Amino acid sequence: MGESVNLVEIKGVYKCYHKKAKPKEYAVYKVNLNIKKGEILGLVGESGCGKSSLAKMILKLEQPTKGKILFNEQDITDYSFSQMRKIRNRMQMVFQDSTNAFNPYYTVEQIISEPLNNYSNESEKEKEKKIVSMLEKVGLNKTYLTRYSHEMSGGQRQRIGIARALILHPEFVVCDEAVSSIDYALKKQILNLLTDLKQQFGLTYLFISHDIAAVNKICDRVVVMYLGNIVEVISNINENVQHPYTKALLAATLFPDPKKRRKNTVLFREGEEIKVPEKGCVFQNRCFYAQNICKTKQPDLMTQKDGHEVACHLYHHC
């Protein structure tokens, strides 16, 4: 079997919301990343680390300050609204807050039919048939067609959100904190559903989350971001973790089984301000292993022999 083809390529992408900003003010800084066709790529990090900004740039909901975005080998960086419209149906998004993602005056049928109305010339009967079929695929049925979002549970609304994203059979789906607002039992169901639908439709996911356990359950690779920078790319989050920040994130994971929970784990330097230093490694002021070189030189994201990537001087000088 040949090497996987990249569906999305992100080349030297920066995002800044302020003109004439210094490097420390970038929301996304010098990101290079490929998403392979058919994979589920996890993207993790604390709130404000740049995860959603990166996703919005990939979907062309925001324009990069610098760099290139390629989708299916097409450079879409400077695509206009009309140019994006031709490929928009191939990339969709499942939003975090299903309550606010829907028009409260729309029924389920109207919510899911909106993408079809924008991109399909099929009859109303054909559209309804597709909607019912998709509802069944996400574990619901046609009795939900006339319901409004406030008449459903959080889990049901999340399934509706997934159905709306998949109704056009896209190639690429961004799941932005898609399981953050639901309880553990339901989270497991939604993760299994996303995995099953990926197999059925041959999807590629970018799965954004701060939940390491959820990411570990379904993702093929995991990208770790800290203050706009990618600090590690790993294939097995339980075995190959190297960066001190990733180790801290993993240590902070609250496992459902109390016996598996870590005790008395110190994660970061306490009391240090969370900000990008003027120079050097972005994590230096919170890292227990910071050396002199960390304060002067920013480590590049280096690829190791197993395909693992890490931006840390501890491993660059082994």
N, C-alpha and C positions, 0 to 999 in steps of 0.2 A: 504494500500500500504506500502511495506517495505521500509527500509532506502536505500537511493541511494548507489550504489556500486562505489568505487573509480576506475577510469580508470588510473589516474596518481597519484603516491605518491612520494613526495619529502621529504627525511628524513635527517635532519641535514646537508644540503648541503652548502659547501663553495666553492668559486672560487677566486683564486688569480693568477695574471699573473706575479708575481715576486717571486723568490725563497727567503726563509727565511724572509717572509714579516711579519710585525706587523698587528694586527687586523685592524688598520686604513687603511691598504692598500688592503683589500679584496674588490673585485668587488661585490661579493655576500657573505653574512655573516650569517651562522647558520639559514638557511631557512628550515622551516617545513611547508608543504602545501599539500593538497589533491585536486585533480580535479575530480569531480564526473561525471560519465557517463551521457551524455545528457545535461550537463549544459554549459552555456557560462560564463567563468570566466574572469573578467576584471583584467588587471594588469596596474596600473597607477603610475606615478611619473615623476620627472624632468629628462631631458636628463642626462645620466651617472649614473643613480641610480641602474643599474643592471638588468633592465627588459629583454633586449635582451640576456645578458649573461645567465640568468636563462633559457630562452626559448631554447637557443642553447644547454644547458646541457640536458634539457628534451628530445630534439630530437637527442641527442648524436652527435651533430656537434662539441661539445667541451666536454672535460672530466672534471668532478668535481675535485677540489683539495681534497675534503673530503666529505663524506656523501654518500647517496644511492638514486638512481632513480629507481622506479618501474613502469612498464607499464603492465596493465592487470595482476597484481600480479606477474609478472616476474621481477626479479632483473636484470636490463640491464646495471647497472653501469659500469661493466667491459667487456661488450660485445665487441667482435672484429668487424671489418668491415664486415666480412662474416656472423657473427651471426646477426648483425643489418640488413643486406640485407634481411633476411628472414621476418622481421617485418617492414621494412622501408616503404612499400606500405601502411601500416596502420596508418602512421603519416606523415603529409605533412605540407607545409608552404606557406602562401601568403605573399609575400615580400612587403616592404614599397615602394620602387622606381621601378615602373613597367617598366620604361625606361631602367634601367640598369640590370633588372632581366632577360631580354631576349637577345638571340643572334641576333644581328641586321641583320644577313644574313639568318635567318630562317623565313619561312612563319608561319602564325598562325597554320596551320596544323602540321608543323614540331615541333613547340613549344609544342603543346598539346600532340602530339604523342610520345614525348620523354619518359615520364614515362611508356607508354604502350609498347614501344620498349624494355624497361628495364625489365618489369615484366610480359609481356603477350606474348603468342605464337599464338595469333589470326592472321587471314589473314589480308592483307592490307584493303580489303573491309570491314571487320568487324570493324577494327580500325577506319576507316573513318566514319562508321555509328555511332560509339560511340562518336566520336568527334563532329559530327554534332548535335547529341542529346544533348551533354553537352553544346554546344554553344547556343542552343535554351533555355536551362535551365537558362543560365546567360543573356538572353535577346538579343542574337545575332543570326546570321543565317549562312548558308553555303557559302554565298558570301564573308565571311571574311577569308575563308580557304587559299586563295592565297595572302592575304595581309601581308605586313611586319609591324613590330612594329611602325616604323616611319610614317606609313600611317594612324595611328589611333590616336584618342584623348586619353587623360589621363584616362578618365573613361572607354573607350573601352579596353585599355591595362590592366586596373585593373580587368575587367571582364574576360579577357583572362587569367590573373594570377590566378583568382579563378577557372576557368575551368580547368587549368593545375593541380592545387592542388587537385581537386575533381575527376579527370578522373579515378583514381584507386579506388574510393569509400572508402576513409580512414575512420577510426574511430575518429581520433584526428587531428585537424587542428590548427596550430598556425597562427594567423593573426597579423603580426608585423607592426604596424602603417599602416594598410591597407587602411585607409581613410585620411591619413595626407596630401597627396599631391593633393587633389581634392577639388573643391568648395562646398559650403554648400548644394546646391540643389542636386548635384551629390552624395555627401556624404550620404544624406538621402536615395537615391536610392540604393546605395551599401549596406548600413546597412539593409535595408528591404530585399535585395537580400540574404545577408548572413543569415538572420533570416529564410527566406523561405526555403533556401537550407538545413539548419539545420533540419527543420521539415521533409523535403522530405527524407533525407538520414540518419536521426538519429545521427547527428554529435555531437561531443564535441569540443568546441572551447576554446583556450586561446587567448583572445583578448587584445593585448598590445597597449596602446595608452597614449598620454599625454592629450587627449581631453576628459575631464570629461563628457561633454554633450553627446558625442558619446557612451561612456561606459555606461552611465546611461540609454541610450535608449534601449540597447539590452542585457545587462549583468544580470545574476541571482545573482552573488556575485562579489564584487570588492575587490581586494588586492591592498594595497597602499605600495609602496616601497620608502625608503629614504636612500640614500648612502649605498645600498646593503642590508639593513635590512627591513623586513616587519614590519610596524608600526601599520597597522590596516587591518582587514578583515570585510567587511560590506555587508549586504543584501539589504539595501535601502540607497543610498547615499544622498537622500534628507532629511531623517528623523533621521538616527541613527549615523551620523558622530560625533566622539568624539575627536580624536587626533588633536592637534593644527595644525599639518602639513596638514592633510586632510581638515580641515576647511579652511586653507589658499588656498589650491588648488581649492576648491569649490568656494571660494570668487573671485578667479582669472578667473573663467570661463566667457567667453564673450558670452552672450546669443544673438541670432539673434534679439530678440525683445528688443529695447533700454529701454523700460519701466521696464524690468526685471533686468537690469544691476545695480549692486551695485555701490554706489558712495563713494568716500573718504575712501576706505577700506585699512587699513594698514595690510599687510600680514605677514611680518617677521621683525625681528630686522634688521634695515638697516645697511649696511656696514660690517656685520659680514662675515667672510670667510666661504665658504661652504666646510667643512672638517669633518672627523670623529674625535671626541675628543679622547684623550688617554684613558679616562675612563668615565663611566656614559652614559647617554642617547645621542644618535647620533644627536638629534635635539636641544640639550640644548642651543647652542650658537646662535640660531636664534629664539628661543621660548620666547614669552612674559610671559609664565606661569612657567618658570623654577624655581625649588626650590633647596635647598641645596642637597637633595637626588639625584636629577637629575644629579648632577656633579660628584657623586661618584659611583652610582649604575645604571647599565643598566636595564631598566624594561623588564620583560619577556612578551611575547605575551600571555595574559590571556583571557580565554574564559568566557564570561558572560552567564547569564541564557537564553538569546535569541539567543545564538550561535554567537553573535558578538564577535570579538576578537580585543583587543587593547593593545598596548605596551606603557603605559603612567602611571606615578606615580600618576597623578591627579585622576585616576579611581581605582588604586590598593589600595588606602587608604581611600576610601569613607566609 
